[in-house]
Amino acid sequence: MSGRFEPLPGGGAAIALDEVEVSILRSLAMQLAELIGPGDQPAEGGDPLDALFADGPSKPPEDPALARLFPDAYCPPDQELGAREEKEAREASAEFRRFTENDLRARKREDALTVVRDLDALGPGSSGGAPAVLELAPEKSRQWLGALNDLRLAIGTRLEVTDEDDGGELLRLPDSDPRKPMVMAYFWLGGLQETLIETLMSE
């Protein structure tokens, strides 16, 4: 897949996507939205302000991919802490999570659904199977960047890619390995993310 984002005059970004790329991106974004979940919504007929001021969870998610998307704020994994410091950090993280995770979850889910909606609104390419061109305003570009980043984090976690490891050895997996499609998606998303960052920085 060779699509890359290019800057639009006046800001924003554009990319040409063929039907296969659109299908893969849409499927991945839908899976991400489902993984993140709907978050806390007000009961039918309830006051939306109740959800706005409701406390979020105080513990990290059990799913490793979600834990990567919603990490503890005050417990850096590579820093050794004493027992007292660790307890204080965990308490501070729990308090911070209670007041921020619901909003963060809603924003990440909206970013993923924005990708889905934009792809659904994308018209077919010209005759002969040419790719269709997706044009994103600056704000949409930032939402796409957030979704692409979250997708790479989630897939990288499933593939057990660490911060010290760029996952390069995964490219050497044989085509028969069931992880190979996920590996290719991981690196493809990385290329999209990189070109979109370059586009936004050029504005």
Buried (B, 14 or more C-beta within 10 A) or exposed (E): BEBBBBBBEEBBBBBBBBEEBBEBBBEBBBBBBEBBEEBBEEEEEEEEEEBEEEEBBBEBBEEEBBEBBBBBBBBEEEEEBEEEEBEEBBEBBBEBBBEEBBEBBBBBBBBBBBBBBBBEEBEEBEEEEEBBBBEBEBEBBBBBBBBBBBBBBBBBBBBEBEEEEEBEEBEEBEEEEEEBEBBBBBBBBBBBBEBBBBBBEEE
